[in-house]
Amino acid sequence: MKKYLVLPLVLVMAIVASCTKKQVTNEKVLNVSVPQKVKGMDPIFASDRYSNNEVAKIYEGLLEYHYLKRPYTLVPNLAQDLPKVSDDGLTYTFTIRQGVFFHNDAAFTGGTGRELVAEDFVYSLKRLADPKLQGLGWWLIDGKIMGLNEWREKYANADKVSYDEKIEGIQALDKYTLQFKLTKPFPQFLYALAMPFTFAVAKEVVEHYGPEFINHPVGTGPFVLPKFEQTNRIVYTKNPTFRKKTFPCEASEEFKAEGLTADCGKQLPLLDKIVVEILIEDQPRWLNFLKGNIDYVGVPKDNFSSAIPDSKNLSEDLKKNGVGLLISPSLDVTYTAFNHDLDLFKNVKLRRALSLAYDVSQSNKLFYNDTALPAQSVVPPGIAGYMESYKNPYRSYGEAENIEKAKKLLAEAGYPDGKGLPEITYDCPAGTVSRQVGEFFKKQMEQIGVNTKVVQNSWPELQNKINKRSVMMYGIAWGADYPDAENFLQLLYGPNKAPGANGSGYNNPEFNSLFVKAAIMQDSPERTALYEKLNRIAAEEVPWIYGVHRQSFVLKHAWLKNYIATDFDAGQEQFLNIDVEKKAELSKKL
């Protein structure tokens, strides 16, 4: 899914107009905000965290992550059970849960949503593969499902794509039985079925709304949105026809100790409404959180030292107001990518020179309050393939000798003191912090004579530029779609070139060959060794300038129940709850 993220990521909520107005209601309303607009509500285009999270309020997949278990554990969602898997690992057979209905909508006969069936997943996966639609999640299943690539290629130049044509690798055996046949072992296949790219849509709805389907989301999920509009506010309401699905009673010990099973057995969703405000800048979000108008917030860098004075514990003032702090490592990596389509960046000495000019320690202090871990390569801590003791030889921590090494490499690359090197454009998202990150990058490059121009974009505009290969360099981040190093290494796999997940277009034959071998292996010491070798190549070839692996610092009000930090938060809202009485009481202090 991944899952591109704004750099740096700030999970925050609010609106300017509500900064001084308390919002206390008897309804259980979750008030949140995101820092970027989403592209729309079509699952096959949900390639970033923001779109992912919005799509997952409405649509659902066969599987999901158990909300209260760690390590992350897949459980059935629209599937009745986990699949039956053949001995060779190539055939997966699912039974679809009965009694699941799409939201009521004019696209259906009489306006009443019909029952979900196995054929809906056949249709939805074909949409992801449709060459005319260019779904941004195609990389996820490319080459993995028997007959699907051939179907895609057959219709690449045709005027119309036939969805009625049978594909051997994805079939509805009967109304409630779905079967996949893979071309080769794909150990991450079940993770793919928990990602919004593969969520179920209804053919009637897609055909009824045509090009406007992206703005008319109709799924089976816990919340309803009659129409999506590109405004700064999205309001979801509880799905009145949602199937029987209850809050989990099982939990890992740490969650049991925190009392997170108090809603055990209650019908989901627990909320009546979700209000999502889109606001790019930090400070209005922070002020709204302090006023109680939003329910949880990522701590902005400019407020970090006052909110968390020792980088570990919450300030006494916030504690008195019932605010809680959650700190957790994130499965992510921030980076500045080169566009490898350009001959300029095929020069590895140039890439290494630019990397050595960038002081990751100072960046960490300025933008992450010195709480992040400088990234040596692409794979983050916490999953096999990460090498704790490895140090990237082309990383700089502000040492004068590294600036000299960078200048020497720049000269060897053919650009002594930057002479002859064209101005480099650095594209980044809109927003004050993103602009500051860009200006910091520009100053770092000036140390070795490299001129840079910072260009800000709305989030959809930046995504579009990356997909069309119309950038030189860009700052971004990636959060895990699933807890496996393959999900990070595939960002550098040549055939995944944009509009796939490999936005930089890096294409190294040795890397590609090793990746293909590792990607079909089950978890084992041999696979881990291959992951580590790929990680070293990704470090020393410098396809990106690596940033950091971040920690998440989230503050939440005491009236927000069941909120936990998670790397896979798509669909999280169905488990959240609001204590209305406590909110009324605590709001008086704010």
N, C-alpha and C positions, 0 to 999 in steps of 0.2 A: 503495500500500500504505500506502499507506502506511503512515500510519506515524506515529502519535502517539508522543511520547516523554515520559518523566517529566522534570520540570524541577527541578533540573538533571540531565542524563543522567550516570549513572556506570556504566560497563561494568566490573563487578567480580564477584568470585567468592569463596565460602567458606561455612563453617558454624561456628557457635559451638562445637559439641561437638568439632570436630576441631582446635581451635586449638593443641593441644600434641602432636598425634599425627601423625607422619610417615606418608605413604601411598606406599610404594614397592612396585611390583608388576612382574612380568614382562609383564603385559598392557599394551598401548598404550591407556591410559585418559586421556582429556581431562577434567580437572577444572575446571569453570567455575561461575559463579554469576550470577544476574540479580537486580536490585533490586526486582522486582515479580512477583506471580503472573500467570500467563497465563489468558485467559478460557476456553480449551479448544483442541481440536485440529481444528476444522472450518475449512478454508481460506477459506470465504466470510465468516468473522467475524474474520479475521486483520488487524485494522485498526491495530495498533500494532507497534512494533519487536519487542517481546518475543514476542508471539504469532507474528509473522512468522518469527522465527528458529527457534522450536520446530516450527512447521508444516513449514518447509522442510527439516528433518532427515528427514522421512518422505515428504512429497509432492514432486512435481516438475511443471514446466511445459514448454511447447513450447520455450522459449528460456531462456538464462541469460547472465550476464555472464562474459566470459572472465576467469578468475581472475588472470592475470598480464599483462593489457594495460591501458595507459592511453594516451589517454582511454578511458573505459569503452566496451566493444565487445560487442554482442550476438552470441551464437553458438548453434547448434542444441543442444538438450538432448534432449527426447523427440521433437522433430522430426528427421528425417534430415538436412535441409538448411534453409537460410533459404528463405522462401516465394517462390513465383513471384507477382509483383505485376502486375496489369493496368496498361495504359498510363494509365488514368484514376485510378489509385491507389485503386480501390474494391474490388477483388477480390484476396484473398490465398489462395493454395492451398498447403497443406502436405502433405508426405509424412511419415507417422508412422513412427518408427523401429521396425523389427520385432525381435522377441525380447526385449521388455521385459515383465516380469511383475509383477503386484501381489504384495504380501507374502502369504505363506501365512496363511490365516485361516479360521475356522469358517464364515464367511459364504459361502465358495466350496464347490462340490461336492467332497467328499472332503478339504476343508481345504487344498487346493492352489491358490495364486493363479493366476488365468488371465492370458492375454496382454492387454496394453493395445491398444486399437483406436481408430480415429478417433471412433467413436460415444461413447467415454468423455468426450471433450472437448465434444461436443454436449450430453451430459447435464450435465456440470459447469458449463457456461456457463448452461444453463437453471436450474440450482439457484441460481446467483448472481442471476438475474433473477426467481426465484420470489417473487411478492408475499406469499406466506404465510410465507416464511422471513426476509424482510427482511435479506438479506445486506448486510453493511456495506461491501462493495466495489461495490455497484450503480452508484455515481456514476461509476466508471471506464468503464463501457460504456453508460451511459444515453444513449439517442438516437443511438447510433453503429452498431448492427448492424441491418440491414434486417429488419423484422418482429418484432424482439425486444420492443420497447416495446409494440407492439400485442398480442402474446401475453401480456405481463405485465398489461396493462390488462384484457384479456378475462377473466382469472381472478382479478382483484383481489377481487371479491365472491362468487366461486363457492365452493362447499363443498370442491371438490377441483381440483387443477391437473393438466392432462393433459400429461405429458412426451412422449407419443407423437405429438403434433401437430407437423407439419413446419413449420419456420421457414426462410424463404428465405435469411436472412443467415448461417445456420450449419448446414452439412450435412456428413454423411459420404458422400462420393461413392462410396466403396467401403471395404473393411475398413481400408485404410491411407491414405486420401486425405481430408483435411479442408479444407473451403472456407468462408471468411468473405466476406460481401458487406456493405460498409459503406454507410451512408446518405449519407455525405459524407466528404471526405478527413479523415483523423485521423492526422497525422504521428507521434503517440506510440503508435499501436496496437501496434507490436511490443514497446515497453517494457511495455505492459499484460500481454503474454503471458509476461513474465518475473516477474510478481508473484504471490505466493501466492493471491490472490483467484481467479486463473484456473487454478490447478493441478488436475490430474486426480484425480477420485475415482471409485470403482466403484459403480454402481447397486446391485449385490447387497449391498454392505457397508452402504450407507445404509439400505436397506430392512430388512436383517437386524437392525440395532441400533436403528433408529427414533430416538427422542429421545436415546438414549444414544450415537448416532454421534459426537457431539462428544468423547466420552471413549474411543472405540475407533478410533484412527487406523490406516488401512490404505492405504498408497500404493505407489509404485514406487521410492521413494528409497533412499538408502544406509544408513539406520538404521531399526530396528524398535522400536516401543513397544507391547507387547500391550494395555496399558490405561493411560489417563491418569487420575490422581487429583489432587484439589486438596490436595496435601501440599507440603512444602517441599523435596522432592527428586524429580527425574525422571531415570530411568536408561534410556539407549538402548543397544542392542547392534547390532553390524554385521549388515546384511541378508545372510543366507547365499545368497540367490538373486539378488543384484544383478547386473545385466547387465555386459558388458564396457565399462568406461569407465576411461580412464587419465589420470594426471596430465599436464597440458599440458607440451609441450616448447618451444613458442613463448612468448616473453615480451618485454615492453618492456625497453629497455636497462637501466633502473635496477634491474629485478628480476633480470636476468641478472647484473649486477655484484654483487648481493647473494647470488648463488649459489642462487636460489630455483628453479632447474630441476633440482636434484640428484635429485629423485624422478621425473624425466621418464620417461613410459611405464609407471609402476607402476600396478597395478590399484587403483582406488578402491573403498571408502574405505580410508585408511591406518590408521585407528584401529580398535580392537576394541570400545571402549565410550566413551560420554560420560556423565558424571555432572554434572547441573545442580542446583545448590543455590540456593534462593530465600531471600535474606536482604535485608531492607530497609535495615538500618543499615550505615554505612561501616566503622567501625573493626574489627569482627570479620573483614570481608573483607580488610582491609589486613593484619591480623595473620596470617591464614591464608596470604596470598601470601608474606609474609616467612618463614613457616615452610616454604614449599614445598608446601603442601597444595592450592594452586590454581595454574593455569599462566599466567594473564595477568590484569591488573587495571588499570582506569582509576584514576588517582591521585586520592584523595580530597582535597578542598580543605584540610582540616586537616593533611594530611601533605605538601602540595605543596612548601612552602619547604624542608623537610628532604630530600625526595627529589630535587628539581630546584632547587638553590639559586639559580641565575641565570636560571630560567625557560627554559633551553635545554639544559643538560647535566645528566646524571645524577650523583648524589653518588658519591664514591669508594667508600664502603662498599657500596653496591648493585652497583657495577661489579665489585668484588672477588668478589662472590657469583655472578657470571655473569648478572646481570640486564641486559636491554637496554631501550632507550627508543625508542618510535616516536611522532613528532609529526606530525600531519597536520591540515589544515583540514577542517572538516565542512560538507557541503552541508545546512545546517539553519538554523533560526531559533527562538529562544525568544520567548514572548510571553504577555501577559495579555489574555484575550479578554473582550469585553463580550457579554452575551446581547442581541442586537438584536431579539428578540421583545418585550422590555420597552420600554414607551413611554419610560421613564427614559433609556435609552441611545440613543434616536433623536435626542437632543439633542446635536448635534455640538460645541457649545461646552463642554458638560459633559465629553465624551470628551477634547477637547483640553486642558481644564484638568487632568484627572487625569493625562494623559500628561506635561504640563509639570511636574507635582509630583514625578515619578518620576526620581530621579538614576541614570541608567544607568551612569555612571562608577563610583559607589560600589558599585553592584550587581556590576559587573565585578570590582572589587577583592575584595569579600567572598566571592563565590561562584565566580569563575573565575580567581582569582589574577592578575587584570589581563591575562589572555592572550587574551581573546575580542575580537571586533570589534563595537562598538555597532551595532545594526541601525538603519538609517534607514527601512527599509520591509521588505517581505516577501521579496524575492528576494535570495539570498545571493551572495557573490563566487564567481567560477569558472564562471558560466553567463551566456549572453546575456540581457540585461534588467537586470542589475545595473549601477548607475550609481555609479562610484567617487567622483566629485566631488560627488554630490548630498548635501545636508544637509537633513534633515527640520526644518521650522520649529517643530514641536511636540515636539522632543526636549529633554531637560534633562540637563545635566552638573554639576548642583549649584550653578549660578549663582543668586545672590540675586534677580537681576532676573527669572529665569524663575519663581520662586515668586510674585513680584508679578504677573507676567502670568497665572499660573494662577489666582490669587485674583480678578483682574479678569474673566477668562473665566467663572469659577464664578459671580460675581455677575451677569454678562450672561446666563448660563444660567438664572438665576432662583433661585440658592441663595447669597446673600451670606454669606460666612464659613461656608458649609455649612448654614445655617439652612434647614429645610424638606426637606433631603435625607435620605431614609431610610438606615438602616444598610445598608451594602453587605456582602454575604457574598462572601468570596474562597475558592473551593474549590481544593484542591491534593492531590497524592498524599500518602500516609502516609510518614513518615520524618523524621529530624532535619533534614536539609538542606532539604527541601521546607517544613517548618514554619518554619525560619529565613527562607527566602525570603518566605513569607507574612507573617511578623512584620515583615520589612523593608518590604514593601509597605504594611502597616498604618501604620507610622511615617511613611512618606513621605506618605501621604494625610492624616495628622493635621496636617501642616504648613499645610494650607489649610482645616482644619476638617471634613474628611470622616471619618466613623466607619466602620471596617471590622471585620468578624468573620472570622477565619480558621477554615476547616472542613477537616479532613483526612479523606481517604477512601482505601480500598484502591484499587488501580489499576482493577480491574473495576467497582467502585462509581462511581469518577469518570467512567469511560467511559459507564456507564449513565446517570448524571445529565446528561452532555452530550447524549447521544442523545435523552433525554426532555425536554430543554430546561428542566431543573429547577435551574439554576444562575443566579447573577447575573453573577459574574465568575469566571474560573478561570485558573490558571497552568499552562502546558503548553509543549510544543515540537513542531516538525515536522521530520523528516528526510526527505530526498528519496526518493521512490519510483523516480524516474528522473532523469537529468541534463538537465532542461529546465525553464525558468522557468514553463511552463504548470502544472507540478505544484505549484508554490507559489501561483500566482495563482488556481488553481481552489479554493483554500481560502476565497476570498472571493466566489466566483461564486454568486449567489443560488439558482439551482436545485439546487445541491449541498448545500442545507441539511440538517442532521442529520435522520436517521441517516447522511447522506452526510458528505463530508469537511469541509464548511463548518459546523463546530461552533458558530460564533458566530452564524450566521443572518444575517450582513451581506447586504444586498440593495440594490444601487445600480444602477438601470437603465442609466446610462451605462457603468459598469464592466462590467455583464453584456453589453451590446451589443458593446463593444470586445473582450471576452474571446472571445465566440463567433467574431468575425472572425479574431482572432489564432490561435485554437486549430486552425483548419483550414489554416493557411498552412504551407508548407514553410519551413525555415530560410533566412532572407534578411534583408538590411538593413531591409526594410519590416516584417517580423515583429518584429525587434529593436526598432524604433522604437515599435511598438504595445506590446510588452512594457514598455518604459520608461515610456510614458504610463500604462499600468495601474499600474505600480509607484509613480508619483507620486500617482495617485489614492489608492492604498492607504496612502500615507504621510500625505497631507494631510487625508483624511477620518477618519483615526485609528479604524478599525474595531477595532483592538487597540492596546494599549500595547506597543511593540516592546522586546524585550530585546537579545539579542546573537546573533551568528553565532559558534559555538564552534570551538575547536581541540581535537582529541583528543590526550590524553597517556596512552599505554598502556605499562605495564611488562610484560615477559614474561621468563620463565625461559629459559635457554639450551637446555634440553632440548625446548622447544616449537619445532617446525620448520614452516616455510612460512606462519607467521602474518604477515599484512599488514593495514595499516589500510585499510578500505574503507567507503564509504557504503552499499554494498549487500551486507551480510554474510549475508543469508539463504542458507543452503546452504554456507557457508564451511567448516564442519567436515569435509566429505568430503575436503578438500585438506590438512588439518592432519596432523601426524605427531608422535610422541613418541619421542625417543631414550632408550630405557629405561636403557641403560648410563650415559649422561651424567647422567640424573636420579639414579641411585643414587650416583654419584660426588659430584655437586654438593650433594645433599641432606645430606651429612655436614657441610657447612659451615654449615648453617642452624639 
